[in-house]
């Protein structure tokens, strides 16, 4: 199958999944269906952590329940 017949929409909150993360990430060069993720890169990840303007926003259980 070349083209997906449906989309799964997911999201993260501010500062919780930055480029260079060990889980992989997507940037402008890796933003195509079935393409590879950005590789783990601790230097890039640390750089993005430093440039955050606010602390990461983590949805605790009580906050997640309000959204759904």
C-alpha positions, 0 to 999 in steps of 0.5 A: 500500500503506497498511501494510508487509508486513514490517519492516527492523530497523536500529540505530545505536550510542550517540551516532552518529546524533543528532537534527538530523543531516544524514541526518535522524532520527526523534523522537516527532513523526516516528515514523509509517510514511511520515512525514517525518524531523526536518530537519537542525538543527546547533544541535539536533545540537550540543546533543545532542552536549554532553549525551552522558554517554559518547563515541559508540560506534563499531563498528569492523570487528572488533567488527561481525564479532563481532556477526554 
